[in-house]
């Protein structure tokens, strides 16, 4: 009897924060930060969590009405919020709030292996189509829409076409993942948060560069100024090489602190990038300076370069997703839409 009373007493005294952590709505780190702020501000825990954007007010109200208050009042049965319930808690609140409105919900789960398999199929599909239309350009008679539609749209060495759009979106995806990691690292107070943030900005710029072809615009001015040729025929590789060295020196400390597996994958992605983005570009420049760019041999060289660059991004995406699955709290991407409002929520 005494044990039961003690257990009931503990249930009645159980704080709101404990319920939120058990439900997986916030992390222990976030709870401690909110409690520390509460001591100095005098605000309620719920107010602080809502102000920081970690929990929505309807969820707290639902939890208080359906779980906390009934448990404190009755005090006889233990209430367990399992993992499945916690993942659907926000959905139930939204559905209850708009019970008279038709709501459609979509869920996406990011898995590193599945994402990589999908991207590999996409990349090799684009590469194959590009090679086919390029071979047809040199070895097959002319056919409808070849020169005006198919080659411009699928040439991996072209601009503002399907391969360029894919590369732009893949780099933007990297930037988005890095931004999510940066946010979580900031919440955790990680000392290397600024490095993750810098990487997010760099990949955002690379994404814009891919679709706008910014680095190609420096080719002629640099070539003219330095009178370059041979392996430096595509003269943008000179400033790019300098930036790579600067990047390596700045991020060396950040790289050293990463877990061994993540660090090795970072190095692998960087090596593939150097082999494709710089080394093959120099080889292509040497060939183009001697023989021009209108040959199937040059097409093959360029295709190898673009393939290596695409594979580099796939390795990097796998690295980031694997890192999040091991060292960052799981991500739940939830999209809810109704007639009157549209709600997008990303929880880390």
N, C-alpha and C positions, 0 to 999 in steps of 0.2 A: 504494500500500500504506500509506504514511504517512497519507494522507488518510483511508483507511478506518479505520485504528487510532484516529485522532483522533476520528472520528465515533462509533466504538464506545465510546471513553472518555467522550465527552460523554453518550452514552445511559446508561452505567453510573453517571454522577455526577448524572444528572437528578433533581432533588428531587421529593418527593411533591406538593408544592404546585403545581409546574408541570403535572403530570398532571391535577390537579383543576381548574385553570383551563382547560386545553385541553378538558377534558370538559364544561365549562360548569357544573360543580357549585358553584363559588364564583367570585366576582369577584376581580380583581386587588386592589381595595381591601380586601376581606375577607382575602386572603392576606397583604397587608402588615400589617394590624392584628394578625393571628395571629402573624406572625413577630416583630413588635415585642414582643408579650406573651411570646413564647417566650424571648426574650433575658433577660428579668428573672425568669421563673418556673422555667426549666429543664425545663418539661414538653415532651412530644412535640407536634409540630404536629398530629397526628391527635387527640390528647386535647383540645387547645384548640378545634379546629374542632367536635368533637362536643359539648363543653361549651357552646359558644355556640349550638348547634342549627343550624349551617349545613350540616353533613354528618352523615349517620347512620353509626354504626360499621360495620354490615354492608356499606355501600357502600365504605368505606375498605378493609375486609378483602378485598372482591371485587376492587377495583382493584389492591391489592398482590399478590394471588394470581394474578390472570389477566393483569395488564399489567406492573406495575412489576418484580416479581421475575423473571418470564421474560425480560423485555427486558434486564435487567441481567445475567442469567446467559448468555444467548445472545449478545447484543451484535452481531448481524450484520444484523438486519433492523429497519427503522424501523417503529414501530407508530403508526398515525394513528387517533385517535378522532374520527370525523366527527360532524357535528351531530346526525344522526339517532340514532347510537349513544349519544351523550351524553344525549339526551332519554329513551332507553329503559333507561339504565344502572340507575336505581333500580328499574325494573320487573323487570329480570332478577334483581337481588339478591333482591327480595321473592319472585319466583316460585321461585327456587332454594331459598330458605329454607323455603318452604311447598310444595315440589313435590308432596307427597302430599295437599295440601288443594286443593279447588276454589276458585279465586280469580276474581272478576269485577272488571274494571277499566273505568273510565269516564274519558274525557278531555273537557275543555271548553276551547275557545279563544275568548277575548274579542276581538272585532273591533269597533272603534268604529262603522264604517258599518253593519254587520249588526245590531249591538245597537240602534242608533238606528232603523233600519227596523222592527225587531220592536216596539220601544216605541211608535213612531208608529202602527202598525196597532192595537196594543192600546188606546192612548189614544183614537183616533178611533172605535174600536169601542165603548168605554165611553161616550163622549160621544153617539154616535148612539143607542145604546140608551136612555140617560137622556132624551134629547129625545123619543124615540118614546113612552116610557111617560108622560112629562109631558104631551105633546100629547094622548095618549089620555085623560088625566085630565080635561082641559078640553073636549075636542071630541068624544069618542066615548062611546057608552053604556057603562055599567058592564059588566065582563066578569069571569069568575072570576079570583081572586087578584091583581087589579090593585092595589087599595088596600092589601091586607094583605101581599102578597109582592113583586110586581114593582117598584112605585114605591119602597118602602123599601129594596129591595136594590140598585137601580140609579140612584137619584137622586144626582147628583154633589154636591148640596148637603146630602146626608144624612150620617149618622155611622154608623160600624161596619157598612159595607156594602162591596160590591165596589169602587167607585171609591176609597173611603177606604183599603181594604186595598191597592189598587194603589199609591196615593200613599205609604203607609207603607213598603211594600217598596222602592219606587224611592228614597226618601230613605235607607232602611237600606242599599241597594246603594251609594249615594254614600258613606255613612259607612264601609262596608267598603273601598271603593277608596281612600279617603283614609287609612284605617288602614294599608293596604299601602304606600302612598307614604310615610307617616310612618315606618314601619319601615325602609324602604330609605334614606330620608334620614338617619335616625339612624345606620345602618351607615356611611354615607358621611361622617358628621360635618358635615352641612349646617347652616349657621347659622340657617336658617329652618324647621328641623324642628318647633319648637313651634307655628308657625302652621298647618302641615299637621295636626298633632295637634289643635289647637283647632278647626279646621274639621271634623275627624272627630267630635269631641264635639258640636259644634253640630248637625250633621246627624243624629246619633243622637237628640238631644233633639227635633229637628223630626219625626223618624219616630215617636217616642213621642207627641208632641203630635197628630200626624195621626190616630192610632188612638184616643187617649184624649180628644181634643178639650179639651186643657188651656187653650188661649188663650180658647176660648169661655166658660170659667168666670169669666174676668175681666170679661166684657162688662157684666153688670148692676151689679157693685160700682163699676166705673169710671164707668159712665153715671150712676149715682145720685150718686156723689161729686162729679162735675164738671157734672152737669146738662146733658149733651150731647145734641145732636140734629142734624138735617141731615146733612152729610157725615160727622159724627162720631157718627151714630146707632149704628153698631157701634163702641163706644168703645175696643175693644182696639187700634184702629189708632193711638191716641195713644201708648201706651207702645211699641208696635211701631216707630213712626216714630223715637222717641228711640233705641231699640236699633239701628236701621239706621244712624243717624248715628254712633253710637259705634263700631259695627262698621266703618264706612267709614274712620273716623279711625285705628283700631287697625291695620287691615290695609292701609292705604295704602302703607306701605313694602314690605310683602310683595308687593303687587300690582305695584309698580314694578319689582321684581327679576325677575318672570316673563318668559319669552320673549314677544316681541311677539304672536305668534299666540295663545298661551295667554291672555295678558292681555286681548286683544280679546274672546275667547270668554267669559272671566270677566265682563267688563263687559256683554256681550250678555245673558248669563244673569241678571245682576243687574238689568238694565234691564227685562227681561221680567217678573222677579219683582215689581219695583216697580209696573209697569203692571198686573199681575194681582192680586197680593196686597194692595196698598195702594190704588192709584188706583181700580181697579174696585170695591174694597170700599167706598170713599168714595162712588162713584157709586151703588152698590147701597144704601148706607145712606141716602142722600138720597132715593132713590125709595121705599124701604121706609118712611121716616118720613112721606112724603106720602101714599102710596097703599097701603101694606101689602105683604105678601109673597105674597098669594094671587092671582096673576095670571100669565098666560103671558109677559108682558113682563118681569116680575121673573125668571121661570125662565130666559129667554134671557140676561138680564144676568148672572145667577149662573153660567150655563154658560160664557159667555165668560170670566169670571173664573177658573173652575176650569181651563178649557182653557189659559189663559195660564200658570197655575201649573204645570201638567203639562208644558207645552212648555219652561218654564224649567228644570225638572229634567232633561229629555231633553238640552237643550243643555249642561247642566253635566256630565252623564254622558259625553257625547261629548268634552267638553273634557278630563276626567280620563283617559279611555281613550287619547285622542290624545297627551296629555302623557306617559303611561307608555310608549306605543309609541316615542316619540322620545327621551325623556330618562331612562327607567328601564329596567334590564335586563328582557328579556322575561319574562312570567309564564307559568308552567306549572302548571295546576291539575290535580291527579291525585287520584282517589279509588279506593282499593283496599279490597275487602271480602272476607272469607273466613268460613268457618263459625265459627272460633274467635276471630277478632278483626276489628276494623274500624279502618282506618287512613286518616286524611285528611291530605293534605300539600299545602301551598301553597308553591311556590318562586318567588322573585322574583329 
